[in-house]
Amino acid sequence: MTVNQAILAVQGKPVGMLNRFSSTYAESLLLPDETVLAAAEANIRTSRGHYPGIVVITDQHVMAVCGLPGIRRSIILRRNELEQCAENSTLLQYRASFFTRTAAFSMTVSPDVGEAFSAYVAQINGEELEDIQLDTGNSILNPKLLHNLKRNKLRREREK
């Protein structure tokens, strides 16, 4: 699967016009035997600043890539070196943060894209999304917010 196909699968729409540069740059950073699992257009925040780009999860790496002319940057974290993958979701945004000993970045996307992307972050954390049974009932809250609250509660119980 290419980065463009992964973005289409996660977001439900093709890559935007400005992020085509980032998509092409991310594709050039992939190893020959590397398989793309998921990708999303996101606002990326690092210790040195923030910029628009693409976050790509492969079978070997997690990458934050910006390929815009003049802002060409990439952070590539090996999956086996990840110490923590944290998620946070509100009604307005979904945030995922990836940490190793030497580098870190976080991504921010809409809750709809975050719901699809969180399945891959849960896979990195060793969780199974199928384990979570959610009954929204007649709640006025966003079902995706309730789903993420339930996931966080299950994660805290496992840590204890």
RAJORA-V613264 format. One record per backbone hydrogen bond with DSSP energy under -0.5 kcal/mol. CO is the residue of the C=O (numbers start at 1). NH is the residue of the N-H. If there is no record, write none. Layout:
CO_NH + CO_NH
This chain:
1_36 + 2_6 + 3_7 + 4_8 + 5_9 + 6_10 + 6_39 + 7_11 + 7_12 + 8_12 + 17_20 + 18_21 + 19_23 + 20_24 + 21_25 + 22_26 + 23_27 + 24_28 + 25_29 + 26_29 + 26_30 + 27_30 + 31_34 + 35_59 + 38_57 + 40_55 + 42_44 + 42_53 + 43_108 + 44_51 + 45_106 + 46_49 + 49_46 + 51_44 + 53_42 + 54_56 + 54_65 + 55_40 + 56_58 + 56_63 + 57_37 + 57_38 + 60_79 + 61_58 + 62_77 + 63_56 + 64_75 + 65_54 + 66_73 + 68_71 + 71_73 + 73_66 + 75_64 + 75_77 + 77_62 + 78_81 + 78_82 + 79_82 + 84_99 + 86_97 + 88_95 + 93_90 + 94_109 + 95_88 + 96_107 + 97_86 + 98_105 + 99_83 + 99_84 + 103_100 + 105_98 + 106_45 + 107_96 + 108_43 + 109_94 + 110_114 + 111_115 + 112_116 + 113_117 + 114_118 + 116_119 + 117_120 + 117_121 + 118_122 + 119_123 + 120_124 + 121_125 + 122_127 + 123_126 + 127_129 + 128_131 + 129_132 + 131_133 + 132_134 + 134_136 + 136_139 + 142_146 + 143_147 + 144_148 + 145_149 + 146_150 + 147_151 + 148_152 + 149_153 + 150_154 + 151_155 + 152_156 + 153_157 + 154_158 + 155_159 + 156_160
